[in-house]
């Protein structure tokens, strides 16, 4: 079953033990933006996707495709 980008982001954040506020500081965005991305209410642009991939040390391809194993 494919996970949405928001679901992946939430799982990655929680696995790192980060709060939405901590992740928002790392990405230079407002905390509400993180929540909206996790709920799939906002779609990040390419620059933000690159930042997210960098923060979690995964390749962009794995973030946007359904190849990221988050079982």
C-alpha positions, -999 to 999 in steps of 0.1 A, spaced: 0 0 0 14 34 -10 20 59 17 14 95 10 42 120 13 26 134 44 25 100 60 62 94 52 72 127 66 53 121 99 69 86 102 104 99 95 100 128 119 87 105 147 115 79 141 140 107 146 123 118 178 116 152 164 86 174 172 70 194 144 85 225 160 120 210 159 116 199 123 102 233 113 133 250 127 156 226 108 137 233 76 132 271 82 94 270 79 65 276 103 54 246 124 19 249 109 34 242 75 48 209 88 14 199 101 -2 207 68 24 187 49 18 157 72 -19 159 66 -14 163 29 -30 197 29 2 213 15 25 199 -11 61 210 -7 80 224 -36 111 208 -50 135 229 -29 116 219 3 116 182 -8 154 184 -11 157 199 24 135 172 38 155 145 22 187 161 34 175 163 70 165 127 71 196 116 50 176 98 24 177 103 -14 150 124 -29 139 96 -51 131 74 -20 111 102 -4 88 109 -33 84 74 -46 69 45 -27 103 28 -23 109 40 13 104 11 36 85 25 66 70 -7 80 
